[in-house]
């Protein structure tokens, strides 16, 4: 089977890298949400909520692209 995949090895490697990137984004989202709730909402810091929220949206777009 590996001999058939030999000509597609670059695509297979790219697929694995993109899957790792998507998984990393999925694992970072709960920590960012916890930061928004714990430090932003409970600490009444609206600028932190907006700042982390914008980073989270950018991260989601990057994860969606991956």
N, C-alpha and C positions, 0 to 999 in steps of 0.2 A: 504494500500500500504506500509505503514511503517513496517508492520510485515514481508513483503517479503524482505525488505532491511536490516533488523536487522542483518543478518549474513554477510552482506557486508558493515557494518558501517565503518570499518577501511579503506576500499578502497574508500568509499565516502568521508571520511575526508581527505585522502591523495589527492584525486582528487581536492577538494576545495583548499587545501594548494598549490598545484602545479599551479592551475589556478591563484591564487593571486600572486604567484611568477612570473609567465609569464606576468601578467598584470603590475607588478611593473617594470620588465625589459623593457617592451614596453614604459612605462611612463618615464623612466630614459634616454632612448636613445636620445630624442630631446635635453635635457639639456646638455648631453655630446657633441652632435654635435655642439650646440651653443658655447660651451666652445672651441672646436677645431677651429671654424671659428672666433669667436671674439678675443680670447686670443692668439691662435696659429698662424693662417694665417694672420690676420690683424696686430698682434704684431710681426710677423716674428720670432716666437719662434718654431723652428722645433722640439726641444726636447719635448715640451708640446704636439704637435700634435701626435708624436709617442707614448708618455706616455698615453695620453687619448685614442688614437686609440687602443692600446693593451688592455687597461681596457675594452674598448667597445667591442672588439672581445671576450674577456673572458666572459663578461656579456651576449652577444648574445648566446654563446655556452651554458652557464648555463640556459638561457631562453629557448633555444631549447630543452635542456634535461628535463626541467619542462613541 
